[in-house]
Structures are given as structure tokens and as C-alpha cells.
């Protein structure tokens, strides 16, 4: 997936070795070499407060689109 294909502005799409598995804005995989983690509910709650759309560790959609 490229930056221009989905229109996502997150810079992790353009990094050769992104520091996270999933993009926080669109949920696409940006680095498949990082293992998928199982997250606790409190981590997702904190991410929602920061208005993160998708978890960068497990890929779960945290905020529903309007």
C-alpha cells in the first residue's frame, strides 16, 4: 500500500522500516516485520483519547468514522 493509493497522510507509509505494524490513520499494514500484539482495553482507551483511529499494534478500529 502506498501513500497515494489510499490518500492517507500518515508518514509511516513512506518509511522503508516503519516503527509500527499498522497505520494509526487508515489501519493498513505499514511494517509486516513487526509482530502483531494483543492489546489491553486500557491501551485502546488511551489511544481513543488521543483520537487515534486504529491501534498501531493490533490494527483494531478504535474510532468509528462519522
Backbone bond lengths (Angstrom), bond angles and torsions (degrees), N, CA, C in turn:
res aa  C-N    CA-C-N  psi(-1)  N-CA   C-N-CA  omega(-1)  CA-C   N-CA-C  phi
1 X - - - 1.447 - - 1.526 108.17 -
2 X 1.282 116.48 133.46 1.457 120.01 -179.90 1.521 110.33 -109.55
3 X 1.295 115.17 165.57 1.457 122.30 179.95 1.520 111.32 -58.34
4 X 1.309 118.12 -39.63 1.460 121.50 -174.66 1.527 113.31 -84.14
5 X 1.323 117.93 -20.62 1.455 120.59 -177.68 1.523 111.52 -65.07
6 X 1.312 118.06 -44.77 1.459 121.63 -177.32 1.522 112.55 -100.88
7 X 1.305 117.80 -12.02 1.445 120.11 -177.29 1.517 112.53 78.80
8 X 1.312 118.65 13.92 1.455 122.32 179.64 1.526 109.09 -76.44
9 X 1.313 115.84 135.31 1.470 120.85 -177.72 1.521 113.30 -94.43
10 X 1.329 118.37 0.71 1.457 120.90 -179.59 1.523 109.34 -67.83
11 X 1.304 116.29 129.39 1.458 121.88 -174.85 1.531 113.67 -71.93
12 X 1.328 118.68 -12.36 1.465 120.10 178.07 1.522 111.96 -62.70
13 X 1.327 118.20 -24.65 1.467 120.92 178.11 1.529 111.60 -65.86
14 X 1.307 117.11 -28.55 1.464 120.35 -177.30 1.532 113.03 -92.26
15 X 1.322 118.04 -6.86 1.464 121.13 178.54 1.519 110.38 -81.97
16 X 1.309 116.06 135.05 1.467 120.95 177.05 1.527 110.43 -64.51
17 X 1.338 116.60 -38.74 1.456 122.33 -177.66 1.524 108.83 -129.42
18 X 1.334 117.18 72.66 1.468 122.30 -177.38 1.531 110.06 -59.89
19 X 1.348 117.57 147.78 1.465 121.07 -176.18 1.534 114.38 -80.41
20 X 1.334 118.53 -0.85 1.464 122.36 -178.60 1.529 109.93 -132.65
21 X 1.328 117.04 159.54 1.465 121.05 179.80 1.532 111.12 -77.18
22 X 1.340 116.64 -45.39 1.466 121.53 -176.42 1.525 111.45 -114.45
23 X 1.319 116.70 151.86 1.457 122.93 174.22 1.526 108.59 -75.31
24 X 1.315 117.42 135.05 1.465 121.83 -179.10 1.527 112.60 -76.39
25 X 1.327 117.59 -14.38 1.462 120.78 -177.37 1.527 113.28 -99.27
26 X 1.341 117.90 -38.08 1.474 119.64 -176.30 1.526 113.21 -119.32
27 X 1.332 118.22 -13.52 1.458 121.55 177.70 1.516 115.79 84.67
28 X 1.330 117.80 -0.88 1.467 120.90 179.46 1.534 110.21 -74.22
29 X 1.321 116.46 153.56 1.463 122.11 176.68 1.526 108.59 -69.72
30 X 1.331 116.31 127.39 1.464 120.34 176.85 1.526 111.79 -112.37
31 X 1.341 117.68 -18.13 1.467 120.86 175.59 1.525 108.51 -150.21
32 X 1.312 115.67 97.52 1.464 120.46 -177.34 1.526 112.94 -73.20
33 X 1.327 118.48 -9.95 1.455 121.38 179.50 1.529 112.69 -78.27
34 X 1.333 117.80 -16.39 1.461 121.64 177.82 1.527 107.72 -87.78
35 X 1.333 117.63 127.48 1.471 120.07 -178.49 1.537 111.53 -64.56
36 X 1.332 115.68 147.34 1.458 121.06 175.64 1.526 107.78 -74.87
37 X 1.333 115.50 132.64 1.465 120.72 -178.52 1.517 110.63 -103.75
38 X 1.317 115.79 154.80 1.459 121.79 173.22 1.526 106.42 -93.38
39 X 1.319 116.07 126.48 1.465 120.78 -173.29 1.523 111.87 -105.05
40 X 1.317 114.08 152.09 1.463 121.33 174.07 1.527 109.27 -87.85
41 X 1.327 115.96 154.01 1.463 122.24 -178.77 1.533 111.63 -57.89
42 X 1.328 117.28 -38.24 1.469 119.68 -178.02 1.529 112.22 -66.23
43 X 1.326 117.63 -31.54 1.467 120.39 176.28 1.526 109.85 -65.53
44 X 1.322 116.61 -43.01 1.459 120.76 178.57 1.523 111.05 -66.14
45 X 1.323 116.91 -37.06 1.469 120.40 177.89 1.532 110.94 -62.08
46 X 1.321 117.08 -42.53 1.474 121.24 178.18 1.528 110.71 -65.40
47 X 1.317 116.80 -39.57 1.465 120.71 179.08 1.526 111.11 -65.59
48 X 1.338 116.94 -38.14 1.473 120.44 177.39 1.526 110.82 -61.89
49 X 1.323 116.69 -39.74 1.467 120.40 178.94 1.526 111.54 -61.90
50 X 1.323 116.31 -28.33 1.467 121.57 177.85 1.526 111.32 -88.64
51 X 1.339 116.62 5.40 1.462 124.91 178.97 1.529 112.97 63.91
52 X 1.329 115.65 33.26 1.453 121.08 174.85 1.529 108.20 -77.05
53 X 1.327 117.34 127.55 1.464 121.65 -176.94 1.538 112.44 -75.45
54 X 1.340 116.57 -39.91 1.461 122.06 -177.37 1.521 109.36 -132.65
55 X 1.321 116.48 146.58 1.458 121.01 176.29 1.535 108.76 -71.71
56 X 1.325 116.58 131.51 1.472 120.84 -179.03 1.524 112.05 -76.44
57 X 1.331 117.12 -14.62 1.469 121.21 -177.96 1.528 113.38 -95.89
58 X 1.347 117.45 -40.39 1.470 119.70 -176.40 1.521 113.15 -117.65
59 X 1.337 118.33 -13.41 1.456 122.08 176.42 1.518 115.17 86.06
60 X 1.329 118.28 -0.09 1.464 120.81 -178.55 1.532 110.62 -64.77
61 X 1.327 115.92 138.89 1.466 120.36 177.00 1.524 107.38 -73.92
62 X 1.335 116.58 122.86 1.454 121.69 -175.05 1.526 112.57 -97.54
63 X 1.324 117.15 -33.51 1.459 122.65 -177.66 1.524 107.53 -124.93
64 X 1.302 116.52 128.42 1.472 120.93 179.63 1.522 110.31 -79.78
65 X 1.301 115.62 139.49 1.474 121.23 177.19 1.518 109.27 -69.44
66 X 1.308 115.90 145.73 1.477 120.41 179.83 1.480 111.48 -89.05
